Amino acid sequence: MKFILIVLCATCFMLSACQTAEIKSSANINTAQWSKTKANKWYDEHTWLVGCNFIPSTAINQLEMWQADTFDPKTIDKELGWAADIGFNTVRVYLHDLAWESDIKGFKKRINQYLKIADSHGIKTLFVIFDDCWNSNPKIGKQPEPVPGVHNSGWLQSPGKDIVNNPKKWCRLEKYVKDIIKTFASDHRVLMWDLYNEPGMRDQKTNSLPLLKKVFEWARESAPTQPLTAGIWSGTKKLNDFQLANSDIITFHNYHNITSLTNQIATLKKYGRPIVCTEWLLRKNGGTVQNFLPIFKKENVGCYNWGLVSGKTQTIYSWASKKGDPEPDPWFHDLLKKDGSPFSKEEINLFKKLTDRK
């Protein structure tokens, strides 16, 4: 009986510790949203931010990118070299909570190795912590092969909707968020933290709002020197309002047309903060490089198109693609073929021209 009581007491203590951890250490830390002045000063210290959402072409999802057996620094180095040649100075990269849970020390070591590679090419990284998109039951270990012709057939939610909807399982998530952000909180190679990609996706709607709020709390308590954000997309008003009210730098997604983009930029500029588009490029809707990139340049809006090299994520195919679909023309997303040659020379030449890449 004494043993059972000891175990129960220890368990209660651990759960309580997750909820109250570091209250004392964070008591003197400014955990508020950055002022508009601070945010704009930070943005002005950077050249125009231009990049892409990056995953090496050899990885089908975040776990295949980060797990020890499939981490591929050679391909990362080669493809980030191509990104730098285009004129990119930043990339957006997704992490995953299971990569951390299964191998905390190794995961952080690989993140550092990745950052060394990116930095060697003059590229800063915007890391994404959580994601509500695509497959909802991520599992550690060997990842599936791509389904031929299907867009993002293996992409994973993080942590997955079952955990998002169960606050009793968030203790692990809190440790993950705080450990990763604290480890790299003063790292000049990390540009920003994107705390939650498209919360509310996959029928989650406002179910993701409680976790979104917690992630901002945990991140603020970790005291990063880099700004925090969570990009608005097509989610509910409650989600968008919270994201806009708590992000240091306003980020957004736009997969539409010129009219939509110019209207969205005009609306978001009214908040008085820097704005960055963290997802764009959907050629068939008119969201092309030729249409969008000059607008981003003129308005001084940072931008990350979706995809660099056509690979295992297969995002050259549309969101609605089906098994066995032929290669589309034009591509849905992505810029380069596997050998580094461009899908469109005109697109790459425009990137180089507007980024002053010689």
C-alpha positions in Angstrom: 0.0 0.0 0.0 2.8 2.4 0.8 4.4 1.7 -2.5 1.1 2.5 -4.3 0.8 5.7 -2.4 4.4 6.7 -3.3 3.7 6.0 -7.0 0.5 8.0 -6.9 2.2 10.9 -5.2 5.0 10.9 -7.7 2.6 10.8 -10.6 0.6 13.7 -9.1 3.9 15.6 -8.6 5.0 15.1 -12.2 1.6 16.2 -13.6 1.7 19.3 -11.3 5.2 20.1 -12.4 4.2 20.2 -16.0 1.5 22.8 -15.2 3.7 24.9 -12.9 7.2 24.4 -14.3 9.5 27.4 -14.4 7.0 29.9 -12.9 9.7 31.2 -10.7 12.3 31.3 -13.4 10.0 33.1 -15.8 8.7 35.6 -13.2 11.0 38.3 -14.4 10.8 37.6 -18.1 8.8 39.8 -20.4 6.2 37.3 -21.8 4.1 39.8 -23.6 3.6 40.3 -27.3 6.3 42.4 -28.8 5.4 46.1 -29.3 4.8 47.3 -32.8 8.0 49.4 -32.5 10.1 46.4 -31.5 8.6 44.3 -34.3 9.2 46.9 -37.0 12.7 47.5 -35.8 13.4 43.8 -36.0 12.0 43.6 -39.5 13.9 46.7 -40.7 17.2 45.0 -39.6 16.7 42.3 -42.2 16.9 42.4 -46.0 13.7 41.5 -47.8 12.8 38.0 -46.7 12.5 35.6 -49.6 12.4 31.8 -49.4 10.4 28.7 -49.6 8.9 26.0 -47.4 11.7 23.4 -47.4 11.9 19.7 -46.9 14.6 17.7 -48.8 13.3 15.8 -51.8 14.3 12.5 -50.1 11.8 12.9 -47.3 8.1 12.2 -47.5 7.3 14.0 -44.2 8.7 15.7 -41.1 9.7 12.4 -39.4 11.6 11.1 -42.4 13.5 14.5 -42.5 14.5 14.4 -38.9 14.8 10.7 -37.8 18.4 9.5 -37.4 18.1 6.7 -40.0 16.8 9.0 -42.8 18.3 12.4 -41.9 20.0 13.4 -45.1 22.5 16.3 -44.7 24.1 15.7 -48.1 20.8 16.4 -49.9 19.9 19.2 -47.5 23.3 20.8 -48.3 22.8 20.4 -52.1 19.3 21.7 -52.2 19.8 24.6 -49.9 22.7 25.5 -52.2 20.2 25.7 -55.0 17.9 27.8 -52.9 20.7 30.3 -52.2 21.6 30.4 -55.9 18.0 31.4 -56.6 18.3 34.3 -54.1 16.6 32.8 -51.1 17.9 34.0 -47.7 15.4 32.1 -45.5 13.4 28.9 -45.5 10.5 27.6 -43.5 11.0 24.1 -42.0 8.6 21.9 -40.0 9.6 20.1 -36.9 7.7 17.2 -35.2 7.0 16.4 -31.6 7.5 12.6 -32.1 11.0 13.2 -33.5 11.8 15.0 -30.2 10.1 12.5 -27.9 11.8 9.4 -29.5 15.3 10.9 -29.4 15.6 14.2 -27.6 19.4 14.6 -27.7 19.7 13.2 -31.2 16.9 15.4 -32.6 18.5 18.6 -31.2 21.9 17.5 -32.6 20.4 17.1 -36.0 18.6 20.5 -35.8 22.0 22.0 -35.0 23.6 20.2 -37.9 20.8 21.4 -40.3 21.3 25.0 -39.0 25.0 24.8 -39.7 24.3 23.8 -43.3 21.6 26.5 -43.8 23.9 29.1 -42.3 26.7 28.2 -44.6 24.5 29.1 -47.5 23.4 32.4 -45.9 19.9 31.1 -45.1 18.0 31.7 -41.8 15.2 29.3 -40.8 11.7 29.8 -39.7 10.8 26.7 -37.7 7.2 25.4 -37.5 6.3 23.7 -34.2 2.8 22.2 -34.6 0.6 21.4 -37.7 -3.0 20.4 -38.2 -2.6 19.4 -41.9 -2.9 16.0 -43.5 -2.5 12.6 -41.8 -3.8 12.6 -38.2 -2.0 9.5 -36.7 1.7 10.1 -36.9 3.9 7.2 -35.9 7.6 7.1 -35.2 9.8 4.7 -37.3 9.9 3.8 -41.0 7.6 6.1 -43.0 5.4 4.9 -46.0 6.4 5.3 -49.6 4.6 8.0 -51.6 1.3 7.1 -53.2 2.0 7.7 -56.9 0.4 10.9 -58.1 -0.9 12.0 -54.7 -0.1 15.4 -53.1 1.5 15.0 -49.7 0.3 11.4 -49.2 2.6 11.0 -46.2 2.6 14.4 -44.5 1.8 14.3 -40.8 -0.1 16.3 -38.3 1.8 17.3 -35.2 0.8 16.2 -32.6 -2.4 14.8 -34.3 -6.0 15.7 -33.6 -6.5 13.0 -30.9 -3.9 14.7 -28.7 -4.9 18.2 -29.7 -8.3 17.4 -28.3 -7.1 15.8 -25.1 -5.5 18.4 -22.7 -4.5 15.5 -20.4 -1.8 14.6 -22.9 -0.3 18.1 -23.3 2.3 17.7 -20.6 4.7 16.1 -23.1 3.9 18.9 -25.6 4.8 21.6 -23.1 8.2 19.9 -22.5 8.8 19.7 -26.2 8.0 23.3 -27.0 10.0 24.7 -24.1 13.0 22.4 -24.7 13.3 23.2 -28.4 12.7 27.0 -28.1 15.0 27.4 -25.1 17.7 25.4 -26.8 17.7 27.8 -29.8 16.3 30.9 -28.1 19.4 33.0 -28.8 20.5 31.3 -32.0 21.0 33.9 -34.8 20.4 31.2 -37.4 16.8 30.9 -36.3 14.7 33.7 -37.8 11.3 33.2 -36.2 9.1 30.6 -34.5 5.9 29.7 -36.3 4.0 28.0 -33.5 1.1 26.3 -35.2 0.5 25.8 -38.9 -3.1 26.1 -40.0 -4.8 25.4 -36.7 -8.3 24.2 -37.2 -7.6 22.4 -40.4 -9.1 18.9 -41.1 -12.4 19.7 -39.4 -10.8 20.7 -36.2 -12.1 24.3 -36.4 -12.0 26.0 -33.0 -11.1 22.7 -31.3 -7.4 23.7 -31.8 -7.8 27.0 -30.1 -7.0 25.9 -26.6 -3.8 24.2 -27.6 -2.9 27.2 -29.8 -3.3 29.5 -26.7 -1.1 27.2 -24.6 1.6 27.0 -27.2 1.9 30.8 -27.2 2.1 30.7 -23.4 4.8 28.0 -23.4 6.8 29.8 -26.1 6.6 33.2 -24.3 7.8 31.5 -21.1 10.8 30.2 -23.0 12.0 33.8 -23.7 13.2 33.5 -27.3 15.1 36.4 -28.8 13.3 35.7 -32.1 9.7 36.7 -32.7 6.7 34.4 -32.5 3.9 34.0 -35.0 1.1 31.8 -36.2 -0.1 32.4 -39.7 -3.7 33.1 -40.5 -5.2 31.1 -43.4 -8.9 30.3 -44.0 -9.7 29.2 -40.4 -12.4 30.5 -38.2 -12.6 34.1 -37.0 -11.9 33.1 -33.4 -8.6 31.5 -34.5 -7.6 34.4 -36.8 -8.4 37.0 -34.2 -6.3 35.2 -31.6 -3.4 34.8 -34.0 -3.5 38.4 -35.1 -3.7 39.6 -31.5 -0.7 37.5 -30.3 1.8 37.3 -33.1 4.8 39.5 -33.0 5.1 39.4 -36.8 1.9 38.9 -38.7 2.1 35.9 -41.1 -0.5 34.6 -43.5 -1.2 32.2 -46.4 -2.5 33.1 -49.8 -3.2 30.5 -52.6 -5.5 32.7 -54.6 -5.0 35.5 -57.1 -3.6 39.0 -57.4 -6.8 40.7 -56.2 -7.0 38.5 -53.2 -3.3 39.1 -52.3 -3.4 42.9 -52.7 -6.6 43.1 -50.6 -5.1 40.9 -47.9 -1.9 42.8 -47.7 -3.8 46.1 -47.5 -6.0 44.7 -44.6 -3.1 43.3 -42.7 -0.9 46.4 -42.9 -3.6 48.2 -40.9 -2.3 46.3 -37.8 1.0 48.3 -38.0 3.2 45.2 -37.8 5.5 43.6 -40.4 3.7 41.0 -42.5 5.1 37.9 -44.1 3.4 35.4 -46.4 4.5 32.0 -45.2 2.7 30.0 -47.9 1.9 30.9 -51.5 2.3 29.6 -55.1 -0.6 27.9 -56.8 -0.1 28.4 -60.5 -3.5 27.3 -61.8 -5.3 29.9 -59.6 -3.1 32.8 -60.8 -0.9 32.7 -57.7 2.2 32.5 -59.9 5.7 33.8 -59.4 5.2 36.3 -62.1 2.0 37.6 -60.5 2.9 37.5 -56.8 6.6 38.1 -56.4 6.6 41.7 -57.7 3.8 42.5 -55.3 5.7 41.1 -52.3 8.8 43.1 -53.4 6.8 46.4 -53.9 5.0 46.1 -50.6 8.1 44.8 -48.7 6.2 41.7 -47.6 8.4 38.7 -46.9 7.4 35.5 -48.7 7.9 31.7 -48.6 6.5 29.8 -51.6 5.5 26.2 -51.1 8.2 23.8 -52.1 11.7 23.8 -53.6 12.6 20.5 -55.2 10.0 18.1 -56.6 10.4 15.0 -54.4 8.6 12.5 -52.1 6.1 15.0 -50.9 4.8 15.2 -54.5 3.4 18.7 -54.1 3.7 19.3 -57.9 0.3 17.5 -57.8 -2.9 19.3 -56.7 -4.5 18.9 -53.3 -7.3 16.9 -54.9 -5.0 14.6 -56.9 -5.7 10.9 -57.0 -3.5 7.7 -57.2 -2.0 7.4 -60.6 -2.6 10.9 -61.8 -0.1 12.1 -64.5 2.3 14.9 -63.9 0.4 18.1 -64.2 1.3 21.0 -66.4 1.7 23.5 -64.9 2.9 22.1 -61.6 0.8 22.9 -58.6 3.8 23.9 -56.3 7.6 23.5 -56.3 10.3 25.2 -58.3 13.0 22.8 -59.3 13.3 19.3 -60.8 15.3 16.6 -58.9 18.5 17.6 -60.8 18.2 21.2 -59.8 16.9 22.4 -63.2 13.9 24.8 -63.0 10.3 23.9 -63.9 10.3 27.4 -65.3 13.4 29.4 -66.2 11.3 32.5 -66.3 10.3 32.0 -62.6 13.9 31.5 -61.5 15.1 34.4 -63.5 12.5 36.6 -61.8 13.6 35.5 -58.3 17.2 36.3 -59.1 16.3 39.6 -60.6 14.2 40.8 -57.6 16.6 39.5 -55.0 19.6 41.0 -56.8 21.2 37.6 -57.2 24.1 37.9 -59.7 
